[in-house]
Amino acid sequence: MSITQKVNKRISRWPDFKVFRLQDFDDYQDNPKAVSEALSRQVKQEKIVRFSKGRFYKPKATRYGNVRPGQETLVEAFLFRSNNKRKERVAYITGASLFYEWGLTTQIPARIQIASTESAFKQDIKGVRISAKKSDVDKLNDRRALVLQILDVMKSFKTIPDASPENIIRVLKRYIGTFDDVSTRDAERLAQKYYRPSVQAFLGALLEDTLNYESKKLKDNLSPLSQYKLGIEEELLSNTEKWQLH
């Protein structure tokens, strides 16, 4: 069976709205040109749609024409890639998009913001505006993505539009409450390496308040003379004084 036949057969078996990349085909590594040409023919025949460089989707054919996938499906193509027929996370939602998704603000973002291990870019795709910044980390999984999202919210604690400190802390506690030991240690390490001391102090206070876990690493990394003015009252976190938060 030729590469074109294999590509066509695989696409025919996929469901409508399937989103995929060039690299998702087994023959791509050895024969990238042949796979690319086979997909280009499918695009010309309107069996698939190229919506970004190296990214495609299979539309749903209706009596009124082809229908594209929803926004979430298109965005997912930038968050994951296939690796040996398994999804591999390469990016996560952040910024204003994350704040809206987590219910921290009612302001709908103009763009979907992501942090990607691959590259930074801005793209308008079928009415969906996506902005990607380069992630600080080179490797991601779902667990680490959540840790970084939590740290990003802490970093923006004072600047999230129309957000109340009570709601932000409530949401952060809910997610931190799902941490296992691996997530806790990863959060400590990432906070120390990539985030400012105020975020480290905030994380230390939340870990202790939520999980009853006292992070000696984070505490020892803070200057005893520093005070971090985040506007967090004691009724929201019982250990603000210990962690130098005000």
C-alpha positions as CSV (number, residue, x, y, z in Angstrom):
1,M,0.0,0.0,0.0
2,S,1.4,3.4,-1.0
3,I,1.8,6.3,1.5
4,T,-1.0,8.1,-0.2
5,Q,-3.3,5.1,0.2
6,K,-2.4,4.7,3.8
7,V,-3.0,8.4,4.5
8,N,-6.3,8.3,2.7
9,K,-7.4,5.2,4.5
10,R,-6.6,6.6,7.9
11,I,-8.4,9.8,7.3
12,S,-11.5,8.0,6.0
13,R,-11.7,6.1,9.3
14,W,-11.4,9.2,11.5
15,P,-14.6,10.8,12.8
16,D,-15.8,14.2,11.7
17,F,-14.0,17.1,13.4
18,K,-10.9,15.1,14.0
19,V,-7.9,17.5,14.4
20,F,-4.4,16.3,13.5
21,R,-0.9,17.2,12.5
22,L,1.5,16.1,9.8
23,Q,3.5,14.3,12.5
24,D,0.6,12.1,13.5
25,F,1.2,9.9,10.5
26,D,3.6,7.0,11.0
27,D,5.3,7.5,7.7
28,Y,6.0,11.2,8.3
29,Q,9.4,10.7,9.9
30,D,10.8,8.7,7.0
31,N,8.8,10.3,4.1
32,P,7.6,13.8,5.1
33,K,7.3,15.0,1.5
34,A,5.1,12.1,0.5
35,V,2.8,12.5,3.6
36,S,2.6,16.3,3.0
37,E,1.7,15.8,-0.7
38,A,-1.0,13.2,0.2
39,L,-2.5,15.7,2.6
40,S,-2.4,18.5,0.1
41,R,-4.4,16.4,-2.3
42,Q,-7.0,15.8,0.4
43,V,-7.1,19.5,1.0
44,K,-7.7,20.2,-2.7
45,Q,-10.5,17.6,-2.7
46,E,-12.0,19.4,0.4
47,K,-11.9,16.2,2.4
48,I,-9.8,18.0,5.0
49,V,-9.0,21.6,5.9
50,R,-5.5,23.0,6.6
51,F,-6.1,25.7,9.3
52,S,-2.5,26.3,10.4
53,K,0.9,25.3,9.2
54,G,1.1,21.5,9.6
55,R,-2.4,21.3,11.2
56,F,-5.6,20.0,9.7
57,Y,-9.1,19.0,10.6
58,K,-11.7,16.7,9.0
59,P,-14.9,18.7,8.4
60,K,-18.4,17.4,8.8
61,A,-20.2,17.3,5.4
62,T,-23.8,18.6,5.5
63,R,-26.3,19.6,2.9
64,Y,-25.3,23.2,3.5
65,G,-21.6,22.5,3.1
66,N,-18.7,21.5,5.3
67,V,-18.8,22.4,9.0
68,R,-15.7,23.0,11.0
69,P,-15.0,21.8,14.6
70,G,-15.7,24.1,17.6
71,Q,-13.2,26.5,19.0
72,E,-12.1,24.2,21.8
73,T,-11.2,21.4,19.3
74,L,-9.1,23.8,17.2
75,V,-7.3,25.1,20.3
76,E,-6.6,21.6,21.5
77,A,-4.4,21.1,18.3
78,F,-2.0,23.6,19.8
79,L,-2.1,22.1,23.3
80,F,-1.3,18.5,22.3
81,R,0.6,16.5,19.7
82,S,0.4,12.8,19.0
83,N,3.4,10.7,20.0
84,N,3.3,7.0,19.3
85,K,-0.5,7.3,19.0
86,R,-0.7,8.9,22.4
87,K,-1.4,12.6,23.2
88,E,1.6,14.5,24.4
89,R,0.9,17.9,26.0
90,V,3.0,20.7,24.6
91,A,1.2,23.8,25.9
92,Y,-1.3,25.0,28.4
93,I,-3.9,27.8,28.7
94,T,-2.7,30.8,30.6
95,G,-3.3,34.6,31.1
96,A,-6.7,36.2,30.6
97,S,-8.0,33.0,29.0
98,L,-7.2,31.0,32.1
99,F,-8.7,33.6,34.4
100,Y,-11.9,33.5,32.5
101,E,-11.9,29.7,32.2
102,W,-11.5,29.4,36.0
103,G,-14.2,31.9,36.7
104,L,-11.8,34.4,38.2
105,T,-13.1,37.2,36.0
106,T,-16.1,37.9,33.8
107,Q,-14.1,39.7,31.1
108,I,-14.0,37.6,27.9
109,P,-10.4,37.7,26.5
110,A,-9.8,39.0,23.0
111,R,-7.4,36.1,22.3
112,I,-6.9,32.6,23.6
113,Q,-3.5,32.7,25.4
114,I,-1.3,29.7,25.8
115,A,2.2,28.9,26.9
116,S,3.9,26.5,24.6
117,T,7.1,24.4,24.8
118,E,7.4,24.7,21.0
119,S,7.4,28.3,19.9
120,A,5.8,31.8,20.4
121,F,3.3,32.9,17.7
122,K,0.1,34.9,17.1
123,Q,-2.4,33.5,14.7
124,D,-6.0,34.1,13.6
125,I,-7.6,30.8,12.6
126,K,-11.1,30.8,11.2
127,G,-12.2,33.5,13.6
128,V,-10.2,32.0,16.6
129,R,-7.4,34.3,17.7
130,I,-4.5,32.4,19.4
131,S,-1.5,34.0,21.1
132,A,1.3,31.7,22.3
133,K,4.3,32.6,24.4
134,K,7.3,30.4,25.0
135,S,6.9,28.3,28.1
136,D,9.6,28.5,30.8
137,V,9.7,24.7,30.9
138,D,10.7,22.3,28.1
139,K,8.5,19.3,29.1
140,L,4.8,19.3,30.1
141,N,2.2,16.9,31.2
142,D,-1.3,17.5,32.6
143,R,-0.1,17.5,36.2
144,R,2.7,20.1,35.5
145,A,0.4,22.2,33.4
146,L,-1.9,22.6,36.3
147,V,0.9,23.5,38.6
148,L,2.1,26.2,36.2
149,Q,-1.4,27.5,35.8
150,I,-1.7,27.9,39.5
151,L,1.6,29.7,39.7
152,D,0.5,32.0,36.8
153,V,-2.7,32.9,38.7
154,M,-0.6,33.7,41.8
155,K,1.8,35.8,39.7
156,S,-1.2,37.9,38.5
157,F,-3.1,37.9,41.8
158,K,-3.3,41.7,42.0
159,T,-3.9,42.4,38.3
160,I,-6.7,40.0,37.3
161,P,-9.5,42.4,36.2
162,D,-12.8,42.4,38.2
163,A,-11.5,39.6,40.5
164,S,-12.0,39.3,44.2
165,P,-9.2,38.0,46.4
166,E,-11.7,35.7,48.2
167,N,-12.7,34.0,44.9
168,I,-9.1,33.7,43.7
169,I,-7.9,32.0,46.9
170,R,-10.9,29.8,47.0
171,V,-10.2,28.5,43.5
172,L,-6.5,28.1,44.2
173,K,-7.2,26.1,47.3
174,R,-9.5,23.8,45.3
175,Y,-6.8,23.0,42.8
176,I,-4.0,22.7,45.3
177,G,-6.2,20.4,47.3
178,T,-5.8,17.9,44.4
179,F,-2.0,17.8,44.7
180,D,-0.1,14.7,45.4
181,D,3.5,14.6,46.7
182,V,4.9,14.9,43.1
183,S,2.9,18.0,42.3
184,T,3.8,19.6,45.6
185,R,7.5,19.1,45.1
186,D,7.2,20.2,41.4
187,A,5.4,23.4,42.5
188,E,8.1,24.2,45.0
189,R,10.9,23.7,42.4
190,L,9.1,25.6,39.6
191,A,8.2,28.5,41.9
192,Q,11.8,28.9,43.1
193,K,13.2,28.7,39.5
194,Y,10.8,30.8,37.5
195,Y,8.7,33.0,39.8
196,R,9.4,36.0,42.0
197,P,9.6,35.7,45.8
198,S,6.1,37.0,46.4
199,V,4.7,34.0,44.4
200,Q,7.0,31.7,46.4
201,A,5.6,33.1,49.7
202,F,2.1,32.9,48.4
203,L,2.6,29.3,47.4
204,G,4.1,28.4,50.7
205,A,1.2,29.9,52.6
206,L,-1.4,28.1,50.4
207,L,0.4,24.7,50.7
208,E,0.5,25.0,54.4
209,D,-3.1,26.2,54.7
210,T,-4.6,23.7,52.2
211,L,-2.4,20.6,52.7
212,N,-0.9,21.3,56.1
213,Y,2.5,21.1,54.3
214,E,5.2,23.4,55.5
215,S,7.7,24.1,52.7
216,K,11.1,24.6,54.3
217,K,12.6,25.1,50.8
218,L,10.3,28.0,50.0
219,K,10.6,29.6,53.5
220,D,14.4,29.4,53.5
221,N,14.5,31.0,50.1
222,L,12.7,34.2,51.3
223,S,14.5,37.2,52.8
224,P,13.4,37.6,56.4
225,L,13.3,41.3,55.9
226,S,11.0,41.3,52.9
227,Q,7.2,41.9,53.0
228,Y,5.0,41.0,50.1
229,K,2.1,43.3,49.6
230,L,-0.7,41.3,47.9
231,G,-3.6,42.5,49.9
232,I,-4.5,39.2,51.5
233,E,-6.3,39.5,54.7
234,E,-5.9,37.0,57.6
235,E,-9.4,35.7,57.3
236,L,-8.5,34.4,53.8
237,L,-5.2,32.8,54.8
238,S,-4.5,32.2,58.5
239,N,-0.7,32.2,58.1
240,T,-0.1,35.5,56.2
241,E,2.2,36.9,58.9
242,K,4.4,33.8,58.9
243,W,4.8,34.0,55.1
244,Q,5.3,37.7,55.1
245,L,2.2,38.4,53.2
246,H,0.2,41.7,53.6
